[in-house]
Amino acid sequence: MEAPSLEKAYLAFKDRNVYFFSVFVTSKEKDIREFVETFNLTLPVGKDTGIAEALDVKAIPETVFIDRDGQIIERHRDTITYDELVTGIEKLL
Protein backbone atom coordinates (compact mmCIF):
# COMPACT_ATOMS: atom_id res chain seq x y z
CA MET A 1 0.00 0.00 0.00
CA GLU A 2 1.58 3.27 -1.09
CA ALA A 3 -0.74 5.74 0.66
CA PRO A 4 1.46 6.00 3.79
CA SER A 5 4.56 6.58 1.63
CA LEU A 6 2.80 9.27 -0.40
CA GLU A 7 1.59 11.03 2.74
CA LYS A 8 5.05 10.87 4.32
CA ALA A 9 6.66 12.34 1.18
CA TYR A 10 3.96 14.99 0.93
CA LEU A 11 4.62 16.11 4.49
CA ALA A 12 8.38 16.07 3.95
CA PHE A 13 8.32 18.13 0.73
CA LYS A 14 5.19 20.29 0.80
CA ASP A 15 7.15 23.31 2.03
CA ARG A 16 9.76 22.92 -0.72
CA ASN A 17 7.52 23.84 -3.68
CA VAL A 18 6.78 20.20 -4.43
CA TYR A 19 3.14 19.57 -5.29
CA PHE A 20 1.27 16.31 -4.89
CA PHE A 21 -2.12 15.15 -6.01
CA SER A 22 -3.55 11.69 -5.91
CA VAL A 23 -6.07 10.79 -8.59
CA PHE A 24 -8.57 7.99 -8.15
CA VAL A 25 -9.48 6.67 -11.58
CA THR A 26 -12.28 4.20 -10.91
CA SER A 27 -13.30 4.82 -7.30
CA LYS A 28 -16.59 6.32 -6.21
CA GLU A 29 -16.59 9.54 -4.13
CA LYS A 30 -17.69 7.63 -1.02
CA ASP A 31 -14.84 5.14 -1.41
CA ILE A 32 -12.33 7.97 -1.88
CA ARG A 33 -13.52 9.67 1.32
CA GLU A 34 -13.24 6.41 3.24
CA PHE A 35 -9.74 5.81 1.87
CA VAL A 36 -8.64 9.32 2.91
CA GLU A 37 -10.05 8.81 6.39
CA THR A 38 -8.56 5.34 6.78
CA PHE A 39 -5.05 6.56 5.99
CA ASN A 40 -5.45 10.04 7.53
CA LEU A 41 -4.34 11.63 4.26
CA THR A 42 -3.77 15.36 4.07
CA LEU A 43 -2.33 15.38 0.55
CA PRO A 44 -4.72 16.55 -2.18
CA VAL A 45 -6.86 13.77 -3.62
CA GLY A 46 -9.70 13.66 -6.10
CA LYS A 47 -11.64 11.70 -8.67
CA ASP A 48 -10.17 11.56 -12.14
CA THR A 49 -11.68 14.05 -14.56
CA GLY A 50 -9.36 13.31 -17.45
CA ILE A 51 -5.94 13.80 -15.88
CA ALA A 52 -5.05 10.10 -16.21
CA GLU A 53 -5.70 10.23 -19.95
CA ALA A 54 -3.90 13.56 -20.31
CA LEU A 55 -0.83 12.11 -18.58
CA ASP A 56 -1.11 8.85 -20.54
CA VAL A 57 -1.40 6.75 -17.40
CA LYS A 58 -1.13 3.08 -18.30
CA ALA A 59 -1.04 1.41 -14.89
CA ILE A 60 -2.70 1.71 -11.53
CA PRO A 61 -0.97 2.75 -9.41
CA GLU A 62 1.30 5.00 -11.43
CA THR A 63 3.37 7.89 -10.14
CA VAL A 64 4.29 10.64 -12.57
CA PHE A 65 7.09 13.10 -11.80
CA ILE A 66 6.59 16.40 -13.61
CA ASP A 67 9.14 19.22 -13.64
CA ARG A 68 8.47 22.95 -13.26
CA ASP A 69 8.06 23.28 -17.02
CA GLY A 70 5.31 20.67 -17.08
CA GLN A 71 7.49 17.99 -18.66
CA ILE A 72 7.17 14.40 -17.51
CA ILE A 73 10.59 13.42 -16.23
CA GLU A 74 9.89 9.97 -14.87
CA ARG A 75 7.13 7.41 -14.41
CA HIS A 76 6.86 4.68 -11.84
CA ARG A 77 4.31 2.04 -12.81
CA ASP A 78 3.62 0.04 -9.68
CA THR A 79 3.41 0.68 -5.97
CA ILE A 80 6.08 3.21 -5.01
CA THR A 81 8.06 3.34 -1.78
CA TYR A 82 8.98 6.41 0.20
CA ASP A 83 12.64 6.06 -0.83
CA GLU A 84 11.66 5.85 -4.51
CA LEU A 85 9.51 8.96 -4.11
CA VAL A 86 12.38 10.86 -2.49
CA THR A 87 14.77 9.82 -5.27
CA GLY A 88 12.32 10.96 -7.95
CA ILE A 89 11.59 14.24 -6.20
CA GLU A 90 15.24 15.03 -5.58
CA LYS A 91 15.92 14.73 -9.32
CA LEU A 92 13.48 17.60 -9.81
CA LEU A 93 14.81 19.93 -7.14
Rosetta constraint file for C-alpha pairs under 8 A:
AtomPair CA 1 CA 79 HARMONIC 6.91 0.50
AtomPair CA 2 CA 6 HARMONIC 6.16 0.50
AtomPair CA 2 CA 79 HARMONIC 5.82 0.50
AtomPair CA 2 CA 80 HARMONIC 5.97 0.50
AtomPair CA 2 CA 81 HARMONIC 6.51 0.50
AtomPair CA 3 CA 7 HARMONIC 6.14 0.50
AtomPair CA 3 CA 39 HARMONIC 6.91 0.50
AtomPair CA 3 CA 41 HARMONIC 7.79 0.50
AtomPair CA 4 CA 8 HARMONIC 6.08 0.50
AtomPair CA 4 CA 39 HARMONIC 6.89 0.50
AtomPair CA 5 CA 9 HARMONIC 6.14 0.50
AtomPair CA 5 CA 80 HARMONIC 7.60 0.50
AtomPair CA 5 CA 81 HARMONIC 5.86 0.50
AtomPair CA 5 CA 82 HARMONIC 4.65 0.50
AtomPair CA 5 CA 85 HARMONIC 7.94 0.50
AtomPair CA 6 CA 10 HARMONIC 5.99 0.50
AtomPair CA 6 CA 82 HARMONIC 6.83 0.50
AtomPair CA 6 CA 85 HARMONIC 7.67 0.50
AtomPair CA 7 CA 11 HARMONIC 6.17 0.50
AtomPair CA 7 CA 41 HARMONIC 6.15 0.50
AtomPair CA 7 CA 42 HARMONIC 7.01 0.50
AtomPair CA 7 CA 43 HARMONIC 6.25 0.50
AtomPair CA 8 CA 12 HARMONIC 6.19 0.50
AtomPair CA 8 CA 82 HARMONIC 7.23 0.50
AtomPair CA 9 CA 13 HARMONIC 6.04 0.50
AtomPair CA 9 CA 82 HARMONIC 6.44 0.50
AtomPair CA 9 CA 85 HARMONIC 6.90 0.50
AtomPair CA 9 CA 86 HARMONIC 6.96 0.50
AtomPair CA 10 CA 14 HARMONIC 5.44 0.50
AtomPair CA 10 CA 18 HARMONIC 7.99 0.50
AtomPair CA 10 CA 19 HARMONIC 7.77 0.50
AtomPair CA 10 CA 20 HARMONIC 6.55 0.50
AtomPair CA 10 CA 43 HARMONIC 6.31 0.50
AtomPair CA 13 CA 17 HARMONIC 7.25 0.50
AtomPair CA 13 CA 18 HARMONIC 5.77 0.50
AtomPair CA 14 CA 18 HARMONIC 5.47 0.50
AtomPair CA 14 CA 19 HARMONIC 6.47 0.50
AtomPair CA 14 CA 20 HARMONIC 7.98 0.50
AtomPair CA 18 CA 89 HARMONIC 7.86 0.50
AtomPair CA 20 CA 43 HARMONIC 6.59 0.50
AtomPair CA 20 CA 44 HARMONIC 6.58 0.50
AtomPair CA 21 CA 43 HARMONIC 6.57 0.50
AtomPair CA 21 CA 44 HARMONIC 4.84 0.50
AtomPair CA 21 CA 45 HARMONIC 5.49 0.50
AtomPair CA 21 CA 46 HARMONIC 7.73 0.50
AtomPair CA 22 CA 43 HARMONIC 7.53 0.50
AtomPair CA 22 CA 44 HARMONIC 6.24 0.50
AtomPair CA 22 CA 45 HARMONIC 4.53 0.50
AtomPair CA 22 CA 46 HARMONIC 6.46 0.50
AtomPair CA 23 CA 45 HARMONIC 5.85 0.50
AtomPair CA 23 CA 46 HARMONIC 5.26 0.50
AtomPair CA 23 CA 47 HARMONIC 5.64 0.50
AtomPair CA 23 CA 48 HARMONIC 5.48 0.50
AtomPair CA 23 CA 51 HARMONIC 7.89 0.50
AtomPair CA 23 CA 52 HARMONIC 7.72 0.50
AtomPair CA 24 CA 32 HARMONIC 7.31 0.50
AtomPair CA 24 CA 45 HARMONIC 7.54 0.50
AtomPair CA 24 CA 46 HARMONIC 6.14 0.50
AtomPair CA 24 CA 47 HARMONIC 4.85 0.50
AtomPair CA 24 CA 48 HARMONIC 5.59 0.50
AtomPair CA 25 CA 47 HARMONIC 6.20 0.50
AtomPair CA 25 CA 48 HARMONIC 4.97 0.50
AtomPair CA 25 CA 52 HARMONIC 7.27 0.50
AtomPair CA 26 CA 47 HARMONIC 7.86 0.50
AtomPair CA 26 CA 48 HARMONIC 7.75 0.50
AtomPair CA 27 CA 31 HARMONIC 6.10 0.50
AtomPair CA 27 CA 32 HARMONIC 6.34 0.50
AtomPair CA 27 CA 47 HARMONIC 7.21 0.50
AtomPair CA 28 CA 32 HARMONIC 6.29 0.50
AtomPair CA 28 CA 47 HARMONIC 7.71 0.50
AtomPair CA 29 CA 33 HARMONIC 6.27 0.50
AtomPair CA 29 CA 47 HARMONIC 7.06 0.50
AtomPair CA 30 CA 34 HARMONIC 6.29 0.50
AtomPair CA 31 CA 35 HARMONIC 6.10 0.50
AtomPair CA 32 CA 36 HARMONIC 6.20 0.50
AtomPair CA 32 CA 46 HARMONIC 7.55 0.50
AtomPair CA 32 CA 47 HARMONIC 7.78 0.50
AtomPair CA 33 CA 37 HARMONIC 6.20 0.50
AtomPair CA 34 CA 38 HARMONIC 5.97 0.50
AtomPair CA 35 CA 39 HARMONIC 6.29 0.50
AtomPair CA 36 CA 40 HARMONIC 5.66 0.50
AtomPair CA 36 CA 41 HARMONIC 5.06 0.50
AtomPair CA 36 CA 42 HARMONIC 7.84 0.50
AtomPair CA 37 CA 41 HARMONIC 6.72 0.50
AtomPair CA 48 CA 52 HARMONIC 6.69 0.50
AtomPair CA 50 CA 54 HARMONIC 6.17 0.50
AtomPair CA 51 CA 55 HARMONIC 6.02 0.50
AtomPair CA 52 CA 56 HARMONIC 5.99 0.50
AtomPair CA 52 CA 57 HARMONIC 5.10 0.50
AtomPair CA 53 CA 57 HARMONIC 6.09 0.50
AtomPair CA 57 CA 62 HARMONIC 6.78 0.50
AtomPair CA 58 CA 62 HARMONIC 7.53 0.50
AtomPair CA 58 CA 77 HARMONIC 7.80 0.50
AtomPair CA 59 CA 77 HARMONIC 5.77 0.50
AtomPair CA 59 CA 78 HARMONIC 7.12 0.50
AtomPair CA 60 CA 77 HARMONIC 7.13 0.50
AtomPair CA 60 CA 78 HARMONIC 6.80 0.50
AtomPair CA 61 CA 77 HARMONIC 6.32 0.50
AtomPair CA 61 CA 78 HARMONIC 5.34 0.50
AtomPair CA 61 CA 79 HARMONIC 5.94 0.50
AtomPair CA 62 CA 75 HARMONIC 6.98 0.50
AtomPair CA 62 CA 76 HARMONIC 5.59 0.50
AtomPair CA 62 CA 77 HARMONIC 4.44 0.50
AtomPair CA 62 CA 78 HARMONIC 5.75 0.50
AtomPair CA 62 CA 79 HARMONIC 7.27 0.50
AtomPair CA 63 CA 75 HARMONIC 5.71 0.50
AtomPair CA 63 CA 76 HARMONIC 5.04 0.50
AtomPair CA 63 CA 77 HARMONIC 6.50 0.50
AtomPair CA 63 CA 78 HARMONIC 7.87 0.50
AtomPair CA 63 CA 80 HARMONIC 7.45 0.50
AtomPair CA 64 CA 72 HARMONIC 6.84 0.50
AtomPair CA 64 CA 73 HARMONIC 7.80 0.50
AtomPair CA 64 CA 74 HARMONIC 6.09 0.50
AtomPair CA 64 CA 75 HARMONIC 4.68 0.50
AtomPair CA 64 CA 76 HARMONIC 6.53 0.50
AtomPair CA 65 CA 72 HARMONIC 5.85 0.50
AtomPair CA 65 CA 73 HARMONIC 5.65 0.50
AtomPair CA 65 CA 74 HARMONIC 5.20 0.50
AtomPair CA 65 CA 75 HARMONIC 6.26 0.50
AtomPair CA 65 CA 88 HARMONIC 6.84 0.50
AtomPair CA 65 CA 89 HARMONIC 7.28 0.50
AtomPair CA 66 CA 70 HARMONIC 5.65 0.50
AtomPair CA 66 CA 71 HARMONIC 5.37 0.50
AtomPair CA 66 CA 72 HARMONIC 4.42 0.50
AtomPair CA 66 CA 73 HARMONIC 5.64 0.50
AtomPair CA 66 CA 74 HARMONIC 7.34 0.50
AtomPair CA 66 CA 92 HARMONIC 7.96 0.50
AtomPair CA 67 CA 71 HARMONIC 5.43 0.50
AtomPair CA 67 CA 72 HARMONIC 6.49 0.50
AtomPair CA 67 CA 73 HARMONIC 6.52 0.50
AtomPair CA 67 CA 92 HARMONIC 6.01 0.50
AtomPair CA 74 CA 88 HARMONIC 7.40 0.50
AtomPair CA 76 CA 80 HARMONIC 7.03 0.50
AtomPair CA 80 CA 84 HARMONIC 6.20 0.50
AtomPair CA 80 CA 85 HARMONIC 6.76 0.50
AtomPair CA 81 CA 85 HARMONIC 6.26 0.50
AtomPair CA 82 CA 86 HARMONIC 6.21 0.50
AtomPair CA 83 CA 87 HARMONIC 6.19 0.50
AtomPair CA 84 CA 88 HARMONIC 6.19 0.50
AtomPair CA 85 CA 89 HARMONIC 6.05 0.50
AtomPair CA 86 CA 90 HARMONIC 5.93 0.50
AtomPair CA 87 CA 91 HARMONIC 6.47 0.50
AtomPair CA 88 CA 92 HARMONIC 7.00 0.50
AtomPair CA 89 CA 93 HARMONIC 6.60 0.50
